[in-house]
Each structure stands twice: as C-alpha cells, then as structure tokens.
C-alpha cells in the first residue's frame, strides 16, 4: 500500500491535500467533522454532525481521496452522523462506484442510528453499498473476505520495459490459476507500458491485481496528461494502443498520482470457467529479470 503507514500521523484542514487524516471541519457554516483511524489494515472513517448540501461534495471528495491511499478496505462509521435529506445519502453509492474499479478498495457503511438507518433504506443506499448494523460486524466481514492478489514491478523508461511487463503478466496469470486471461492482459499491459515509455517518457510501475472476478492491469508514469483515445485511419501506422485497451477491457480509465503523474488502469472480467488450480512459476522467475527491473514487490 502506498502511504498507508503515513496516514494516521497526518492532520489538518479538509483542503490540505489528498488522504489527510485526523479531525477536519468540512464547512464552517454547516459543521461536519471527519475522523479517521485504522483498525488493522482497514480504514474507519467517522463523519460527525449534519450532512447538508454544503458538505456533500467535500465529503465525497475526502472519501475518494482516502481510497487513493489504498487501505485494505474503508468502513464509514455512521454512528455520529445525522441527515434529514435522503438524496444526500447517495454520496455513499457515488463514492463506492467511483473507487470500485480503481483503486478497487472495498467500501461499506456501518452503525447508523435508527433514524438514519430508516433514511438509508428509504434512499435505497443498501442496494448499492454493503451496510452493517455495527462496526464490529463490518470489520469481521471485511477481514474474512478473500485477500487481493497483487504483483507490482518497477519499470524503467526503456524500450525493454514492455517485454518485462508481458513476462510479469503471463507468469502472474498462470500462478493465480487464470491462464485464460493471459493473452488479453498481456496486450493491455504491453500497450500501457509502451505509452509510459514513448509518450510519457518516464519510468513508472506496472501493477496486477486479482480481486474476486476482476483482474486489474495498471501502469503509472510521471506525466499528468491523460491519454487520448483516438481511432486511427485505415492507413495510419500505429496509434491503436488505447483502441485495443478499450476493446479488450470491461472498463478503463485514469487517476491522478501524487506528487505528480497518473495511473492508467484497465479491468478485465474473469469468467469462473477460466479459473484453474494455481501453478508454480515457470521459465525464468521474475526475480531474475534484467537489472533494470530489479525493484519489484509481490503481495499475495
């Protein structure tokens, strides 16, 4: 996880930057305090006060920023929050939807008071966001969920990086028992890495994540400009990278990366029939890749 260990020590006003943790006033005229702390590797966010139209957008943005810090999961403890407008509670499905593909952090609600629970049910929020009667129930359920499998490797700004990316993807898909996903994932990783090398002209990293039935391929670089999806003409040479990514993935997008840069990610749906028993690594292991790709980290 990037920066998670630093989160608990940060504090300050709501507008002081992404992922700030502590107690923050969302709006001076309509106070809503946001407290955050970790329970193990799960981030608990506790809004306190009244949710109003004046605080809706800022609460939404702070929750999205917390997800950018990539905790194992986020639970919003609603015990101290009040609301009287049901439509404002759609802030939670909005956040859940926004972070579901990238960074793919599980999101849940817990411990709403009886009046707020009634309002949540009236707004249909529990249809879109897992909702628990108590914080302990939410934490137990999220801790018991299958852990995300992740492989990540640093990539240099070098023409050889796409080859390193392809090798990592192929090995990972076989190790995780989803060899049927390898071909599409290899193409996506190769195209995104080529964009990193030849368009962003920076070093970066490639990350693969397998969570439930979704395989995410993500490449980070130092260029903040988002990629542009252009359909080349019939006689054009090249320029089809993102067209292939768009065709092969269920969804794809970009996200800002601090202190600068971006992450381009794509999600593939893993059909249940593609799962096989995970196999040992084969061929030359990733740890024996050329020295240019010596920095890597694996989390299973």
C-alpha positions in Angstrom: 0.0 0.0 0.0 1.2 3.5 -0.8 1.4 5.9 2.0 -0.9 4.0 4.4 1.6 4.0 7.1 1.8 7.8 7.0 -1.9 8.4 7.1 -2.5 8.1 10.8 0.0 10.8 11.5 -1.4 13.4 9.2 -4.0 16.0 10.3 -5.2 19.4 9.2 -8.0 21.2 7.4 -10.1 19.4 4.8 -8.5 21.2 1.9 -4.8 20.4 2.8 -4.4 17.6 0.4 -5.4 14.1 -0.5 -5.6 11.5 2.2 -5.3 13.8 5.1 -6.3 12.1 8.4 -7.4 13.5 11.7 -10.3 15.6 12.5 -11.5 18.1 9.9 -14.3 20.6 9.6 -15.9 20.2 6.2 -17.8 23.5 6.3 -17.7 26.4 8.8 -21.4 27.2 8.5 -22.6 23.6 8.5 -20.1 21.7 10.5 -19.5 18.0 9.7 -16.3 16.5 11.3 -14.5 13.7 9.7 -12.3 11.4 11.9 -10.3 8.6 10.5 -8.3 5.8 12.1 -7.1 2.3 11.2 -8.4 -0.9 12.6 -5.7 -3.3 11.5 -5.4 -2.6 7.8 -9.0 -1.3 7.4 -9.5 2.4 7.4 -12.5 3.5 9.5 -14.0 6.9 8.6 -16.3 8.5 11.1 -18.4 11.6 10.0 -19.8 13.6 12.9 -22.5 16.1 12.6 -25.1 17.0 10.0 -24.8 16.1 6.3 -26.0 19.1 4.3 -25.9 20.2 0.7 -23.0 22.4 1.6 -20.9 19.4 2.7 -21.9 16.8 0.2 -19.2 17.4 -2.4 -16.4 17.7 0.1 -17.4 14.6 2.0 -17.5 12.7 -1.4 -14.0 14.0 -2.3 -12.5 13.2 1.0 -13.7 9.6 0.9 -12.4 9.2 -2.6 -9.0 10.6 -1.5 -8.9 8.2 1.4 -9.3 5.3 -1.1 -6.4 6.7 -3.1 -4.2 5.8 -0.1 -5.2 2.2 -0.8 -6.2 0.7 2.5 -7.4 -2.8 2.5 -11.0 -1.5 2.9 -12.9 1.5 4.0 -15.8 1.4 6.5 -17.8 4.6 7.2 -19.0 4.6 10.8 -22.2 6.5 10.7 -22.9 6.4 14.5 -22.2 10.2 14.8 -23.7 11.4 11.5 -27.2 12.9 11.1 -29.1 13.6 7.9 -32.6 14.7 7.0 -32.4 14.7 3.2 -32.5 11.2 1.8 -31.0 12.2 -1.6 -27.8 13.4 0.1 -27.1 9.9 1.2 -26.4 8.9 -2.4 -22.9 10.3 -1.7 -22.0 6.8 -0.5 -23.1 4.9 -3.6 -21.3 7.6 -5.7 -18.1 7.0 -3.8 -18.5 3.2 -3.9 -18.9 3.3 -7.7 -16.1 5.7 -8.2 -13.5 3.6 -6.4 -14.8 0.2 -7.3 -12.6 -0.2 -10.4 -9.6 1.9 -9.3 -8.1 1.7 -6.8 -10.6 -1.1 -6.1 -11.0 -0.6 -2.4 -14.0 -2.3 -0.8 -16.4 0.2 0.8 -19.0 -0.3 3.4 -21.3 1.5 5.9 -21.9 0.7 9.5 -23.6 1.6 12.8 -26.2 4.1 11.5 -28.6 5.3 14.2 -32.3 4.1 13.8 -33.4 7.4 12.2 -30.5 7.4 9.8 -31.0 3.7 9.0 -34.6 4.4 8.1 -33.5 7.2 5.8 -30.8 5.0 4.2 -33.4 2.3 3.5 -35.7 4.9 2.0 -33.0 6.1 -0.3 -32.1 2.5 -1.4 -28.4 3.0 -0.4 -28.1 -0.5 1.0 -28.8 -1.9 -2.5 -25.6 -0.4 -3.7 -23.3 -0.3 -0.7 -22.8 -3.1 1.9 -24.5 -1.8 5.1 -23.9 -3.3 8.6 -25.7 -2.8 11.9 -22.4 -2.5 13.8 -18.8 -1.5 13.1 -17.5 -4.8 14.5 -19.8 -6.8 12.2 -18.5 -4.8 9.2 -14.8 -5.3 10.2 -15.3 -9.0 10.8 -16.9 -9.5 7.4 -14.3 -7.5 5.5 -11.4 -9.2 7.4 -12.8 -12.6 6.3 -13.1 -11.6 2.6 -10.5 -13.1 0.2 -7.4 -11.0 0.1 -6.5 -9.3 -3.1 -3.6 -10.9 -5.0 -1.1 -8.3 -6.2 2.1 -8.2 -8.2 3.9 -5.0 -8.8 7.2 -4.2 -10.6 9.1 -1.0 -11.2 9.7 -0.3 -14.9 12.5 1.9 -16.3 11.9 4.3 -19.2 13.4 1.8 -21.6 12.3 0.1 -24.8 12.7 -3.3 -23.0 10.0 -2.4 -20.4 7.0 -3.7 -22.4 8.8 -7.1 -22.6 9.2 -7.1 -18.9 5.6 -6.2 -18.4 4.4 -9.0 -20.7 6.5 -11.6 -18.8 5.2 -10.5 -15.4 1.6 -10.7 -16.6 2.0 -14.1 -18.2 3.6 -15.5 -15.1 1.1 -14.0 -12.8 -1.9 -15.3 -14.7 -0.5 -18.8 -14.5 0.4 -18.5 -10.9 -3.1 -17.3 -10.0 -4.8 -20.0 -11.9 -6.3 -17.8 -14.7 -4.2 -18.7 -17.7 -7.2 -17.9 -20.0 -6.8 -14.2 -19.1 -3.2 -14.0 -20.0 -3.5 -13.1 -23.7 -5.7 -10.1 -23.2 -3.9 -8.9 -20.1 -0.5 -9.2 -21.9 -1.7 -7.0 -24.7 -3.1 -4.4 -22.3 0.0 -4.3 -20.1 2.2 -4.0 -23.2 0.2 -1.1 -24.7 0.1 0.8 -21.4 3.8 0.3 -20.8 4.6 1.5 -24.3 2.6 4.6 -23.6 4.7 5.1 -20.4 8.0 4.8 -22.4 7.2 6.5 -25.6 4.6 9.1 -24.7 5.1 9.9 -21.0 8.8 9.3 -21.4 9.2 8.4 -17.8 9.8 5.5 -15.6 6.9 4.0 -13.7 5.4 0.8 -12.4 3.1 -2.0 -13.5 0.6 -3.5 -11.1 -1.6 -6.5 -11.5 -4.5 -7.2 -9.0 -6.9 -10.1 -8.8 -9.9 -9.5 -6.6 -12.9 -11.8 -6.9 -13.7 -12.0 -10.6 -11.8 -8.9 -11.7 -8.2 -8.6 -13.0 -6.8 -5.1 -13.0 -3.8 -4.0 -15.0 -2.4 -0.6 -14.1 0.6 1.4 -15.2 1.8 4.6 -13.6 4.0 7.3 -15.0 5.2 10.8 -14.2 3.2 12.6 -16.9 -0.1 14.1 -15.6 -1.7 14.4 -19.0 -4.4 11.8 -19.5 -4.1 9.6 -22.6 -6.4 10.3 -25.5 -8.4 7.6 -27.2 -8.2 8.2 -30.9 -9.4 5.9 -33.6 -6.7 5.9 -36.3 -7.4 5.9 -40.0 -7.2 2.8 -42.1 -3.7 3.8 -43.4 -2.4 5.0 -40.1 0.7 3.3 -38.7 0.4 2.7 -35.0 -1.9 4.7 -32.7 -4.1 1.8 -31.9 -2.9 1.1 -28.4 -5.8 2.6 -26.4 -8.2 1.3 -29.0 -7.0 -2.2 -28.1 -7.2 -1.5 -24.4 -10.8 -0.2 -24.8 -11.8 -3.2 -26.8 -10.3 -5.9 -24.6 -11.2 -4.5 -21.1 -14.5 -4.2 -19.3 -13.7 -0.7 -18.4 -10.6 1.5 -18.2 -9.6 5.0 -17.0 -7.0 7.3 -15.5 -6.4 8.6 -12.0 -4.1 11.3 -10.7 -1.0 10.2 -8.9 0.8 12.2 -6.2 3.0 14.2 -6.2 2.6 14.2 -10.0 1.7 11.9 -12.8 -1.1 9.5 -13.4 -2.2 5.8 -13.4 -3.8 4.3 -16.4 -5.8 1.2 -15.5 -8.0 -1.4 -17.2 -10.3 -4.0 -15.7 -10.9 -7.4 -17.2 -13.7 -9.7 -16.0 -12.5 -13.2 -15.0 -15.1 -15.8 -16.0 -15.4 -18.6 -13.5 -14.6 -21.2 -16.1 -11.2 -19.7 -16.6 -10.1 -20.5 -13.1 -7.7 -23.4 -12.8 -5.6 -24.6 -9.9 -2.7 -22.1 -9.4 0.5 -23.4 -10.8 4.1 -22.7 -9.8 6.1 -20.1 -11.7 7.6 -21.4 -14.9 10.5 -20.3 -17.1 12.8 -17.6 -15.7 11.3 -16.2 -12.5 10.6 -12.5 -12.2 13.3 -12.1 -9.6 15.8 -13.0 -12.4 14.7 -10.3 -14.8 17.4 -7.9 -16.0 18.9 -5.5 -13.5 16.8 -2.6 -15.0 13.7 -4.1 -13.4 15.3 -5.2 -10.1 12.9 -3.2 -8.0 9.7 -5.1 -7.5 7.2 -6.1 -4.8 4.8 -9.0 -4.6 1.8 -9.3 -2.3 -0.3 -12.5 -2.5 
